[in-house]
């Protein structure tokens, strides 16, 4: 009996995943890049440098880096300013819009833009040349000019429409650069490395500028021109338009608690000692301690005048605090505010010990730093008073908020449930 043949049509196939396709393409591109690098090294280097430049410019536009910090010079023309600190309610009205929007670190500021702070808001704005403005509560400023010419000479001008701002200039701009602040018809031209405070209150008809650092500031109003230096004040009113220059008392220098330093307290000893430098001709000092950096009345923990240059305060609750001091002269007039120092209150048990805290090298991304390290499992880690993410194995990481240009102190503190703690301070510099 003949065998019956079985007829069959068989199909074989191989599954190819998207991942395989992507990896294959990546491998081809990598191989092509290697071949190009060795065959045409100059062309390859130009492409790499161009890509790095574009990335740096993109990061600068997003406020994650500055042109100076990345070694790049800004292109001539209009420039952008960026927020490096926002606390409380801060709004922005773009020159191209009639709508107010909430301030954000990614929001670039350009010529004609307006920044407004609420009664419990504060903002710091940094320009391309390093000039920075701290806009205090209930204030409104407008950016009148922000540009760089072909010779890398910056032009920065800000009008203080109402309120109070602290401002300072750096030495990073090219020779011939000009930075100006305008208020109620007066224009102050600021040289490099100076700091001043401007107050413009149209309702009370009070207008003044006080120099807290440096010299060589020229202020012009109408046909009158004055030169002012450190610890000098120029004020005027619309009813008496002539500008008057006077010498003012200097603010003290804060000593302790040092900026960003944790203060450990126990159930038996909750005392924190505040002390600062003595100032000639000061009859007393005005100290303020607050739970926010903008010192709104609702956030004040202490608002007092003391005769000595030190005071002990008890019963702080755990958390972050800020403090500042003003000198008070014989005439009752107060100096400008001192620098504001931040400190953290951390509770400890009586029998505390030092715990492990190992840090990896910091990774910088413009004005932001990534902190990574390892401590005890279940320990708490704080970076400049903010809680870091701690994993079950004790490893942790944290991104800082954008830091201002200049020297900054990053304080990392680890603490376990038994009160053991360790603090590591790291100084960083942002050009």
MINUKE-731746 format. One record per residue (C-alpha): x, z, y; residue in three letters. Coordinates in steps of 0.05 Angstrom, whole numbers, plus 5000, padded with zeros to 4 digits. Layout:
<recs>
XZYALA ...
</recs>
This chain:
<recs>
500050005000UNK 502949795066UNK 504550325117UNK 500650315182UNK 504950285243UNK 503450775298UNK 503350465366UNK 505150925424UNK 507050845497UNK 511451425519UNK 513251605591UNK 519152045608UNK 519852365677UNK 524252855715UNK 521653345768UNK 525453335833UNK 523953905881UNK 524153875957UNK 529754385954UNK 533953915912UNK 532753345960UNK 534653766021UNK 540854035986UNK 542853325967UNK 541953076038UNK 545853666064UNK 551453516015UNK 551752786037UNK 551952986111UNK 557253506098UNK 561553006060UNK 560552496116UNK 562653026168UNK 568953196129UNK 570852466122UNK 569552346196UNK 573652956216UNK 579852726179UNK 578851986196UNK 577152076270UNK 579252786290UNK 578752686366UNK 571752406362UNK 569552966315UNK 572353506362UNK 568753196421UNK 562153206382UNK 563253936363UNK 565054156434UNK 559053786462UNK 554454126411UNK 557354816429UNK 556354666503UNK 549054466493UNK 547755096451UNK 550955536505UNK 546755206560UNK 540455296519UNK 542056036508UNK 543456126583UNK 536755816600UNK 533356306553UNK 537056886585UNK 541157036521UNK 547756846553UNK 550556666621UNK 554656066638UNK 560556506657UNK 560056916593UNK 560356296549UNK 566255996587UNK 561755446616UNK 560955286689UNK 553855156713UNK 551854446730UNK 551254326806UNK 544154396833UNK 538454896828UNK 539755486782UNK 535555996745UNK 535456756750UNK 533457206692UNK 530557896680UNK 535358376647UNK 530858986652UNK 523259046655UNK 519559706655UNK 512259826670UNK 507859296701UNK 511758706731UNK 508558046750UNK 511257356770UNK 507956796809UNK 511656136798UNK 512555686858UNK 508655146822UNK 502655586807UNK 497756046841UNK 496956476779UNK 500557136766UNK 503557226697UNK 506757816663UNK 514357846670UNK 518257686606UNK 525557656589UNK 524856926569UNK 521556746635UNK 526656386680UNK 526156496756UNK 527155926805UNK 526855786879UNK 520155976909UNK 518256456853UNK 515357136871UNK 516557796833UNK 511958386843UNK 512459086814UNK 506759586807UNK 506960316827UNK 509960456758UNK 514059826750UNK 521359646759UNK 525259016745UNK 532458786748UNK 533958056763UNK 540857736754UNK 542957086786UNK 548056566764UNK 553556836809UNK 552557546783UNK 548557796842UNK 543158276817UNK 536958586847UNK 533459206821UNK 526359156847UNK 523359846853UNK 516060056847UNK 510859756895UNK 515459196917UNK 515058446925UNK 520857946931UNK 521357196937UNK 527256766914UNK 528956336974UNK 535255996947UNK 539155976881UNK 543855386873UNK 550955176859UNK 554754596891UNK 560054136861UNK 565454636882UNK 561955186842UNK 560055546906UNK 553555926897UNK 547956006947UNK 543256596933UNK 537956846982UNK 532357336968UNK 526957567015UNK 524458277009UNK 517258197032UNK 515458927020UNK 518159526984UNK 525159746963UNK 530759396925UNK 537759586904UNK 542458996903UNK 549758866887UNK 554458276885UNK 560258126838UNK 566757746845UNK 564957196795UNK 562656646843UNK 567256126874UNK 570556196941UNK 565656016996UNK 559556266959UNK 554156607000UNK 549157146980UNK 543857367030UNK 537957847033UNK 532357737084UNK 527358257109UNK 522758247169UNK 526757727208UNK 533558037192UNK 538657677149UNK 544358057116UNK 550157647087UNK 553557997029UNK 560857907010UNK 563458016939UNK 563258706906UNK 558459066952UNK 552059456939UNK 546359626985UNK 539259866988UNK 533959497029UNK 527359807049UNK 521859397083UNK 515259747098UNK 510959317144UNK 505259827144UNK 509560387171UNK 513859907211UNK 520160167177UNK 525759677161UNK 532959867142UNK 538959687099UNK 543860207073UNK 550660037044UNK 552560446983UNK 558960076964UNK 563959616998UNK 564359347069UNK 563958707109UNK 556458617107UNK 553958237168UNK 546758317190UNK 543457857242UNK 536757937275UNK 535157507335UNK 541257497380UNK 544058157353UNK 549458177300UNK 552358807267UNK 557758937215UNK 556359507167UNK 560359857113UNK 559560397059UNK 555060977078UNK 552560637140UNK 545260477155UNK 541959967200UNK 534660047218UNK 529659757267UNK 522259727282UNK 518059177313UNK 516259647371UNK 523759757383UNK 526959127356UNK 534159297372UNK 538059467308UNK 541260157307UNK 547260317263UNK 548461037240UNK 553061397191UNK 549361697132UNK 551062217080UNK 553761957013UNK 550262076947UNK 553662516894UNK 556962256831UNK 553462466767UNK 557962816717UNK 553763106661UNK 549762946620UNK 553762306619UNK 550061646615UNK 547261486546UNK 549962136516UNK 545462526468UNK 544263256482UNK 543363686419UNK 538764286425UNK 536764836376UNK 530965316372UNK 535465856401UNK 538865446454UNK 534664916490UNK 538864926553UNK 541664296583UNK 546564356642UNK 546463836697UNK 552263786745UNK 554963296797UNK 560363236850UNK 559763616915UNK 558863206978UNK 561663387047UNK 556363587098UNK 550963677045UNK 546864307052UNK 543064196987UNK 541463686933UNK 535063346911UNK 534863266835UNK 529662876796UNK 528862826720UNK 523762346691UNK 521462066625UNK 521761346652UNK 527260986691UNK 522660836750UNK 521261576767UNK 513761496776UNK 510462156797UNK 506762206731UNK 513362156692UNK 517262696730UNK 519663296690UNK 523363606749UNK 523163466824UNK 526964016861UNK 532064166915UNK 537864626898UNK 543564916938UNK 548864866884UNK 551664246850UNK 549264476782UNK 542764706748UNK 540664926678UNK 534064656651UNK 530664906587UNK 525264706539UNK 526163956537UNK 522163586484UNK 525463076439UNK 526162386471UNK 529561986525UNK 530262206598UNK 533261956663UNK 536162356721UNK 538662226792UNK 540962646852UNK 540862546927UNK 544962926979UNK 541063267035UNK 544663317102UNK 544163867155UNK 538963447191UNK 534663417128UNK 535762677117UNK 537162467045UNK 542461997019UNK 541061396976UNK 539761556904UNK 545761656859UNK 546561236797UNK 541261386745UNK 543861676680UNK 539961656615UNK 540562196561UNK 537062346496UNK 534663026472UNK 535863106397UNK 533763756360UNK 538564066310UNK 538464646262UNK 543365216273UNK 547765046214UNK 548664316227UNK 554163856201UNK 556963176215UNK 554062616173UNK 556661936154UNK 555961376205UNK 559960736192UNK 559160136237UNK 560559406227UNK 563558996284UNK 558358866338UNK 555558176343UNK 554257926414UNK 548957416432UNK 549457346507UNK 546757986536UNK 544058236469UNK 548158596416UNK 546558666342UNK 548359346313UNK 549459416237UNK 552059986196UNK 550960506142UNK 549061246143UNK 545661736095UNK 539361486061UNK 533061736098UNK 537161906160UNK 534661706229UNK 538861236272UNK 537961146347UNK 541360626390UNK 541060806464UNK 535061236449UNK 531260706409UNK 530060766335UNK 533760286290UNK 530960006224UNK 534060416167UNK 533560156095UNK 532860586032UNK 540360526018UNK 542360786087UNK 544160106117UNK 541159966185UNK 540859436239UNK 538359396310UNK 538158906368UNK 539259206437UNK 534959016496UNK 538458516543UNK 544158896578UNK 546258756651UNK 552758416669UNK 558758876674UNK 560859486633UNK 555559796588UNK 555560386540UNK 552060316473UNK 550860996439UNK 549261016364UNK 546761676336UNK 545061846264UNK 541362486245UNK 538762756179UNK 532963236165UNK 537763836161UNK 540063736232UNK 546663406214UNK 548562886265UNK 554062416288UNK 554561996352UNK 558961386364UNK 559461116435UNK 561860396444UNK 563560086511UNK 562059336519UNK 563258866576UNK 558958266595UNK 562057786646UNK 
</recs>
